[in-house]
């Protein structure tokens, strides 16, 4: 739908039109954000859902060229949070009306790791009498592992494709079996087959990335029919190989503007999905996440990682809130979200409407 003042026609949007929209600034950008706001209000309302983020381990077997906790970064002190620490963070989420938690970690595929995640998921269900939503973000795993975690009670999964153009993906990852693009793509399909609400996403403003790439990322999300998207700006980390190319990066302002336009275009393109306001936005702008909510996002992930570990989960530099505890985080976020005119939906899981619709369509076929 598009009237004369609306920059984007969602039904027929081409890569070319999306690329044009992504480059809008000034009044044109304002109109795009307005259109996204209207689409959001009609499709998902003005509620923002909180997901308490628990970064439970930074031990990682992968060597992604952009990531601060990559295996080869020997400057990182590695940690694994205890069950008690993880469960007490989840208890905080429950007590404070966060409807869901996200368990995120470095990527491991060992039996010990798989068993541990499984047991934690079960314990979170017990602790919350099944009321907390449980999202996992633990990388590429075998289908049997995804099935097991799903059976135990996890029902959403975040796995960013990072860059949907294969050749760009391989400029960001080693070209080997451990980082295969095809495996990541297949994992997204498996997650869908295993009945998760599936989330993916990309980094925005990467070296070697063009606006056409970003436009195609948006079309990729639509083609994959995903239920959730989390995407945010790429932020430098000096102890990573990609930092060699930092001179070629768009400015932080440009990465932010692109991120807001990406969110707005995505909201118009797939109105009923959940879109997260990525934490990385806040690394470049103190109110970056709130601006993302104004541009069309409806999920925020307040950090519940035990304080002592936060400094060691530095995917990128300037990671916010490393010296704030969970309750400080909550207070500061609440007032900032209200400032955008949106309401925080306390105590609600906020499952993806897109997922609910596709399940209903499946059943009625
Ligand atoms: N290991 C898990 C999740 C942990 S990383 C997985 O791969 O799925 C979570 C996300 O942080 C990644 O998907 C990536 O998109 C983002 N990230 C990592 N390094 C980053 C950087 N330098 N700038 C911005 N985002 C980054």
Boltz pocket constraint, residues with backbone or C-beta under 6 A from the ligand:
constraints:
  - pocket:
      binder: B
      contacts: [[A, 66], [A, 67], [A, 68], [A, 104], [A, 105], [A, 106], [A, 107], [A, 137], [A, 138], [A, 139], [A, 140], [A, 158], [A, 159], [A, 160], [A, 162], [A, 202], [A, 203], [A, 232], [A, 233], [A, 234], [A, 235], [A, 236], [A, 237], [A, 280], [A, 315], [A, 316], [A, 317]]
      max_distance: 6.0
